[in-house]
Amino acid sequence: MPATTAPVRASTTEAPAARAVPWALGAGLVLVVVAMALPAVTGWNVHVFHFPPLHADWDPRVGWGTPLALVVGGLGATYAVRLAQALSWGRLLLTVYAGGLAWLLSLAFVDGTEGIGHILTTSYEYLGTARAVTDFPATLQEYVSRIPYSAEPNNWPVHIAGHPPGALLFFVVLVQLGLGSGFGAGFVVTLFAASTAVAVMVTMRVLGAEEWARRAAPFLVLGPAAVWQAVSADAMFAAVAAWGMAALALAATSRDRRWVLWSVVAGLLLGYTVMLSYGLPLLGILALTVLWLGRSWRPLVPAAVAALGVVLAFAAYGFFWWDAVRVLHGRYFEGVAGRRPPAYWMWGNLAALTFSAGPLVWAGVAQAAGRWRDWLVAARVPLGLTAAGTAMVLAADLSQMSRAEVERIWLPFVPWMLVGCALLPERWRQRGLWLQVGVALVVQHLLFTGW
């Protein structure tokens, strides 16, 4: 596995870029305040729950997970930056996974076991339908016809209609494995979600940026995204996508014939992400960036063929992605999304993302933008991944197929933006981690997010 252990050197652009950090952080906080205040002050109905820009309700509470979350968050914010540098690589990955899982579960358990077991059993989620499916190929035959509202009373619940059948298949498999209870399925999703940070770090190390991966690690593990990662299927999507990128990086950097195997693995995983969410073809931006950073376009064709094979396998049983996305577009704008004003959500989405990724994400993005001269030197990996993450978010926002709820929907893009936090000066990383943890604790204890 190619890697570098060379120390991260200061750049001539690092100091000027650092001056933009407080301004970017302040701008993110102002964006959040305005997005919350404007509907409340003006009475503007932006068509979400009662706490725009989030799909959430005001619900202050504590639970038996509260002391666990305070301990995990406090220890992480205190020691994570130093541990990320001190541990061996293998131990660091184990710590990242275990720490991430502890953080996810402790926040979820603020609501007791219901924090894991309730959401996936609601009527708009996957499990009810997954339990009823006895013939998945037959389900694929009728999948597109049941997306429109006009198919009522047989149209799909919200999340089934809004996603390709790969998402439903995941939960059908869990049901068949005896993990179809709310808690069982929610716990499996959380196990997947905790691996995303590991996959991003592996990708960075394979691309020759181990030291940058170590600097990014605390922000990939600890932060408010964890509030939505536990139980949300989109967090599982993020994990599948991240491991697909890790495989693609291995394909691009392999010096033997294993590059073909890794290319196929990457294609299968990334092809499956296309069958998980209609917005995830945007991961193509990230995939091309990974190949560029790996300095090899050789895996592009076999990976693309494997990905296409996944899509065509579903088509062979009657689900045609290209037909489904057209029908979904109609349902999307017939529903509440069509009433959500773009004049608010074009920027309100970014405020919602700020809650999920944490306000420090904009400091990282600003630092990356300010260090553009480092594209051809040691910082090219974190710069490239941050730029790709930001580009995917902007493309999703401009598509107008994301109006609200992006604190959950954009989870597959969030970790790649957070890589930019590795570029921050040490004092900002240490203090910023406390901010990220604090936002997570406040959101979890004051708001009921529905995920």
LUMZAMAR-629659 format. One line per field, with one value per residue (C-alpha): residue in one letter; x, y, z. Coordinates in nm, 2 decimals. Layout:
r	[a/...]
east	[X/...]
north	[Y/...]
up	[Z/...]
This chain:
r	[m/p/a/t/t/a/p/v/r/a/s/t/t/e/a/p/a/a/r/a/v/p/w/a/l/g/a/g/l/v/l/v/v/v/a/m/a/l/p/a/v/t/g/w/n/v/h/v/f/h/f/p/p/l/h/a/d/w/d/p/r/v/g/w/g/t/p/l/a/l/v/v/g/g/l/g/a/t/y/a/v/r/l/a/q/a/l/s/w/g/r/l/l/l/t/v/y/a/g/g/l/a/w/l/l/s/l/a/f/v/d/g/t/e/g/i/g/h/i/l/t/t/s/y/e/y/l/g/t/a/r/a/v/t/d/f/p/a/t/l/q/e/y/v/s/r/i/p/y/s/a/e/p/n/n/w/p/v/h/i/a/g/h/p/p/g/a/l/l/f/f/v/v/l/v/q/l/g/l/g/s/g/f/g/a/g/f/v/v/t/l/f/a/a/s/t/a/v/a/v/m/v/t/m/r/v/l/g/a/e/e/w/a/r/r/a/a/p/f/l/v/l/g/p/a/a/v/w/q/a/v/s/a/d/a/m/f/a/a/v/a/a/w/g/m/a/a/l/a/l/a/a/t/s/r/d/r/r/w/v/l/w/s/v/v/a/g/l/l/l/g/y/t/v/m/l/s/y/g/l/p/l/l/g/i/l/a/l/t/v/l/w/l/g/r/s/w/r/p/l/v/p/a/a/v/a/a/l/g/v/v/l/a/f/a/a/y/g/f/f/w/w/d/a/v/r/v/l/h/g/r/y/f/e/g/v/a/g/r/r/p/p/a/y/w/m/w/g/n/l/a/a/l/t/f/s/a/g/p/l/v/w/a/g/v/a/q/a/a/g/r/w/r/d/w/l/v/a/a/r/v/p/l/g/l/t/a/a/g/t/a/m/v/l/a/a/d/l/s/q/m/s/r/a/e/v/e/r/i/w/l/p/f/v/p/w/m/l/v/g/c/a/l/l/p/e/r/w/r/q/r/g/l/w/l/q/v/g/v/a/l/v/v/q/h/l/l/f/t/g/w]
east	[0.00/0.18/0.21/0.43/0.55/0.72/0.63/0.39/0.59/0.47/0.38/0.45/0.07/-0.02/0.01/-0.19/-0.46/-0.48/-0.59/-0.91/-1.00/-1.18/-1.36/-1.48/-1.58/-1.77/-1.94/-2.06/-2.20/-2.37/-2.53/-2.67/-2.81/-2.97/-3.12/-3.28/-3.39/-3.53/-3.83/-3.90/-3.89/-4.07/-4.31/-4.18/-4.30/-4.02/-4.20/-3.99/-4.06/-4.04/-3.67/-3.55/-3.31/-3.31/-3.58/-3.62/-3.83/-3.73/-3.71/-3.47/-3.39/-3.13/-3.10/-2.88/-2.66/-2.59/-2.30/-2.16/-2.16/-2.00/-1.72/-1.66/-1.67/-1.46/-1.19/-1.19/-1.16/-0.88/-0.67/-0.76/-0.53/-0.23/-0.33/-0.37/0.00/0.13/-0.04/0.08/-0.12/-0.30/-0.38/-0.50/-0.75/-0.88/-0.91/-1.09/-1.34/-1.40/-1.41/-1.64/-1.88/-1.87/-1.95/-2.24/-2.40/-2.36/-2.53/-2.81/-2.86/-2.95/-3.29/-3.23/-3.26/-3.52/-3.24/-3.13/-3.45/-3.73/-3.66/-3.63/-3.96/-4.16/-4.40/-4.18/-3.87/-3.75/-3.82/-4.19/-4.16/-3.85/-4.05/-4.33/-4.10/-4.11/-4.00/-3.74/-3.72/-4.10/-4.06/-3.82/-4.07/-4.32/-4.08/-4.10/-4.48/-4.53/-4.32/-4.58/-4.84/-5.09/-5.02/-5.20/-5.29/-5.01/-4.74/-4.42/-4.35/-4.14/-3.79/-3.87/-4.00/-3.71/-3.43/-3.34/-3.40/-3.05/-3.14/-3.45/-3.24/-3.00/-3.29/-3.45/-3.12/-3.11/-3.47/-3.37/-3.07/-3.30/-3.19/-3.52/-3.61/-3.57/-3.28/-3.11/-3.12/-3.03/-2.73/-2.61/-2.64/-2.45/-2.17/-2.14/-2.14/-1.85/-1.63/-1.66/-1.38/-1.15/-1.22/-1.14/-0.81/-0.72/-0.79/-0.56/-0.28/-0.29/-0.26/0.06/-0.09/-0.07/0.03/-0.26/-0.49/-0.37/-0.44/-0.79/-0.88/-1.02/-1.26/-1.37/-1.46/-1.59/-1.85/-2.22/-2.25/-2.27/-2.62/-2.75/-2.51/-2.66/-2.95/-2.98/-2.95/-2.76/-2.48/-2.47/-2.46/-2.16/-1.97/-2.02/-1.91/-1.60/-1.49/-1.54/-1.30/-1.05/-1.06/-1.02/-0.72/-0.57/-0.64/-0.47/-0.16/-0.11/0.21/0.11/-0.19/-0.40/-0.50/-0.76/-0.92/-0.92/-1.07/-1.36/-1.42/-1.43/-1.67/-1.90/-1.92/-1.96/-2.21/-2.41/-2.40/-2.58/-2.85/-2.87/-2.94/-3.03/-2.79/-2.48/-2.37/-2.21/-1.95/-1.80/-1.64/-1.46/-1.38/-1.20/-1.02/-0.90/-0.76/-0.59/-0.43/-0.33/-0.16/-0.33/-0.63/-0.58/-0.86/-1.12/-1.25/-1.27/-1.42/-1.68/-1.77/-1.82/-2.03/-2.24/-2.28/-2.44/-2.69/-2.77/-2.82/-3.11/-3.23/-3.23/-3.50/-3.71/-3.57/-3.44/-3.26/-3.30/-3.67/-3.70/-3.51/-3.75/-4.06/-3.91/-3.85/-4.23/-4.31/-4.05/-4.20/-4.56/-4.48/-4.36/-4.03/-4.22/-4.35/-4.01/-3.89/-3.56/-3.50/-3.44/-3.31/-3.04/-2.85/-3.05/-2.92/-2.57/-2.68/-2.82/-2.49/-2.31/-2.51/-2.42/-2.06/-2.00/-1.91/-1.53/-1.59/-1.60/-1.26/-1.12/-1.26/-1.13/-0.79/-0.79/-0.90/-0.63/-0.36/-0.43/-0.05/0.01/-0.18/0.15/0.33/0.27/-0.08/-0.23/-0.42/-0.62/-0.66/-0.80/-1.04/-1.17/-1.23/-1.41/-1.63/-1.72/-1.79/-2.03/-2.22/-2.25/-2.36/-2.62/-2.74/-2.77/-2.95/-3.26/-3.32/-3.20/-3.43/-3.40/-3.30/-2.95/-2.81/-2.88/-2.89/-2.54/-2.37/-2.18/-2.01/-1.94/-1.63/-1.45/-1.51/-1.39/-1.06/-0.99/-0.97/-0.63/-0.50/-0.58/-0.30/-0.26/-0.42/-0.73/-0.75/-0.74/-0.99/-1.20/-1.25/-1.40/-1.64/-1.74/-1.80/-2.00/-2.23/-2.30/-2.39/-2.61/-2.80/-2.86/-2.99/-3.20/-3.35/-3.53/-3.40/-3.60/-3.28]
north	[0.00/0.32/0.57/0.86/0.93/1.25/1.53/1.80/2.10/2.46/2.63/2.98/3.02/2.87/3.19/3.41/3.14/3.11/3.47/3.38/3.11/3.33/3.51/3.18/3.04/3.36/3.36/3.00/3.10/3.41/3.19/2.96/3.25/3.41/3.09/3.03/3.38/3.48/3.24/3.30/3.68/3.72/3.43/3.29/2.94/2.74/2.41/2.21/2.11/2.38/2.46/2.56/2.52/2.18/1.91/1.92/2.01/2.20/1.94/2.01/1.69/1.47/1.10/0.82/0.87/1.23/1.15/0.90/1.17/1.43/1.19/1.06/1.42/1.57/1.30/1.31/1.69/1.68/1.40/1.32/1.57/1.43/1.06/1.09/1.17/0.93/0.60/0.35/0.35/0.02/0.13/0.46/0.31/0.08/0.39/0.59/0.32/0.25/0.62/0.70/0.42/0.53/0.89/0.78/0.55/0.79/1.07/0.83/0.70/1.05/0.92/0.58/0.27/0.45/0.66/0.35/0.16/0.40/0.60/0.31/0.17/0.48/0.47/0.68/0.47/0.13/-0.14/-0.17/-0.23/-0.45/-0.68/-0.71/-0.80/-1.17/-1.15/-0.88/-0.93/-0.89/-0.57/-0.44/-0.50/-0.26/-0.02/0.27/0.25/0.29/0.61/0.87/1.01/0.90/0.54/0.59/0.38/0.16/0.43/0.38/0.55/0.86/0.71/0.41/0.64/0.88/0.62/0.35/-0.01/-0.07/0.10/-0.12/-0.43/-0.35/-0.36/-0.67/-0.85/-0.74/-0.87/-1.20/-1.22/-1.17/-0.81/-0.66/-0.50/-0.13/-0.17/-0.44/-0.26/0.07/-0.08/-0.23/0.11/0.27/0.01/0.09/0.47/0.44/0.30/0.60/0.79/0.48/0.46/0.82/0.79/0.47/0.66/0.94/0.72/0.51/0.84/0.92/1.15/0.96/1.27/1.47/1.17/1.18/1.55/1.50/1.21/1.39/1.59/1.28/1.11/1.38/1.63/1.70/1.48/1.19/1.32/1.22/0.93/0.70/0.52/0.73/0.52/0.80/0.73/0.38/0.52/0.74/0.44/0.23/0.53/0.59/0.23/0.25/0.55/0.36/0.07/0.32/0.47/0.12/0.06/0.38/0.33/-0.05/-0.15/-0.51/-0.68/-0.63/-0.29/-0.48/-0.64/-0.32/-0.14/-0.39/-0.37/0.01/-0.01/-0.25/-0.04/0.29/0.14/0.02/0.38/0.48/0.23/0.38/0.74/0.94/1.21/0.99/0.99/1.32/1.10/1.08/1.42/1.26/0.95/1.14/1.35/1.03/0.90/1.23/1.22/0.86/0.97/0.69/0.68/0.31/0.20/0.43/0.19/-0.14/0.05/0.22/-0.11/-0.28/0.02/0.00/-0.37/-0.31/-0.07/-0.30/-0.59/-0.41/-0.32/-0.68/-0.74/-0.44/-0.14/0.12/0.40/0.65/0.60/0.62/0.94/1.11/0.98/1.08/1.43/1.46/1.33/1.54/1.87/1.75/1.70/1.94/2.01/2.19/2.43/2.49/2.83/2.82/3.18/3.04/2.69/2.78/2.92/2.76/2.42/2.54/2.65/2.31/2.16/2.38/2.21/1.87/1.91/2.16/2.53/2.45/2.30/2.64/2.73/2.42/2.50/2.86/2.73/2.50/2.78/3.01/2.75/2.69/2.73/2.40/2.19/2.06/2.00/1.79/1.93/1.82/1.53/1.72/2.01/1.79/1.59/1.91/2.07/1.76/1.75/2.11/2.08/1.79/1.99/2.29/2.07/1.91/2.25/2.39/2.09/2.20/1.84/1.91/2.15/2.10/1.78/1.80/1.77/1.40/1.37/1.52/1.29/1.11/1.44/1.57/1.38/1.48/1.85/1.79/1.68/2.05/2.08/1.90/2.21/2.43/2.55/2.34/2.60/2.61/2.24/2.20/2.47/2.39/2.03/2.16/2.37/2.07/1.86/2.14/2.18/1.81/1.80/2.11/1.99/1.64/1.78/2.06/1.93/1.62/1.57/1.27/1.07]
up	[0.00/-0.11/0.16/0.27/0.62/0.53/0.76/0.65/0.56/0.59/0.27/0.16/0.11/0.45/0.66/0.42/0.39/0.76/0.78/0.60/0.86/1.11/0.84/0.68/1.02/1.10/0.77/0.83/1.17/1.03/0.75/1.02/1.23/0.92/0.80/1.14/1.21/0.87/0.86/1.24/1.21/0.88/0.90/0.57/0.53/0.39/0.43/0.68/1.04/1.30/1.30/0.95/0.79/0.96/0.93/1.30/1.60/1.91/2.18/2.47/2.66/2.83/2.85/2.97/2.67/2.78/3.02/2.77/2.49/2.72/2.81/2.46/2.32/2.59/2.57/2.19/2.18/2.44/2.30/1.94/1.77/1.97/1.94/1.56/1.55/1.81/1.73/1.47/1.16/1.23/1.59/1.46/1.23/1.51/1.73/1.47/1.41/1.78/1.88/1.59/1.69/2.05/1.94/1.72/1.98/2.27/2.08/1.97/2.32/2.44/2.33/2.48/2.27/2.07/1.93/1.73/1.71/1.62/1.31/1.06/1.16/1.08/0.78/0.55/0.60/0.45/0.70/0.67/0.29/0.33/0.57/0.31/0.01/-0.06/-0.43/-0.50/-0.87/-0.89/-0.69/-0.94/-1.22/-1.06/-0.89/-1.13/-1.17/-0.80/-0.77/-0.88/-0.64/-0.91/-0.81/-0.48/-0.28/-0.40/-0.44/-0.24/0.09/0.07/0.11/-0.12/-0.39/-0.35/-0.39/-0.63/-0.52/-0.40/-0.08/-0.03/-0.12/0.17/0.42/0.25/0.31/0.68/0.72/0.57/0.80/1.11/1.15/1.05/1.39/1.42/1.66/1.46/1.13/1.30/1.47/1.14/0.97/1.25/1.22/0.85/0.92/1.17/0.90/0.67/0.84/0.82/0.44/0.38/0.58/0.38/0.06/0.16/0.28/-0.05/-0.24/-0.04/0.22/0.55/0.75/0.61/0.69/1.05/1.07/0.92/1.14/1.45/1.22/1.03/1.36/1.59/1.48/1.44/1.13/1.38/1.49/1.14/1.07/1.34/1.18/0.86/0.55/0.39/0.63/0.49/0.14/0.25/0.38/0.06/-0.15/0.07/0.05/-0.33/-0.34/-0.13/-0.38/-0.67/-0.50/-0.46/-0.83/-0.94/-0.73/-0.77/-0.93/-1.02/-1.18/-0.88/-1.02/-1.23/-0.93/-0.74/-1.04/-1.05/-0.68/-0.70/-0.99/-0.82/-0.50/-0.68/-0.92/-0.62/-0.48/-0.80/-0.70/-0.35/-0.43/-0.74/-0.64/-0.60/-0.97/-0.85/-0.69/-1.04/-0.96/-0.66/-0.85/-1.13/-0.86/-0.70/-1.03/-1.09/-0.75/-0.80/-1.13/-1.33/-1.56/-1.62/-1.38/-1.54/-1.81/-1.60/-1.31/-1.53/-1.69/-1.35/-1.23/-1.55/-1.49/-1.16/-1.31/-1.60/-1.36/-1.20/-1.55/-1.64/-1.37/-1.48/-1.30/-1.55/-1.36/-1.64/-1.64/-1.27/-1.23/-1.47/-1.29/-0.95/-1.08/-1.13/-0.78/-0.62/-0.74/-0.69/-0.33/-0.06/-0.23/-0.51/-0.24/-0.08/-0.21/-0.40/-0.29/0.05/-0.01/-0.25/0.04/0.32/0.21/0.29/0.63/0.69/0.57/0.83/1.11/0.98/0.88/1.15/1.11/1.09/0.75/0.59/0.76/0.60/0.26/0.28/0.38/0.08/-0.15/-0.02/-0.08/-0.44/-0.53/-0.34/-0.60/-0.73/-0.40/-0.09/-0.01/-0.34/-0.19/0.08/-0.16/-0.43/-0.21/-0.04/-0.38/-0.50/-0.19/-0.23/-0.60/-0.53/-0.28/-0.51/-0.80/-0.58/-0.46/-0.81/-0.94/-0.74/-0.65/-0.30/-0.12/0.26/0.45/0.31/0.66/0.59/0.21/0.17/0.42/0.14/0.05/0.40/0.50/0.18/0.26/0.62/0.48/0.44/0.82/0.80/0.63/0.93/1.16/1.47/1.70/1.48/1.47/1.84/1.92/1.62/1.73/2.06/1.85/1.64/1.94/2.11/1.81/1.80/2.17/2.14/1.84/1.98/2.31/2.18/1.86/1.75/1.40/1.29/1.21]
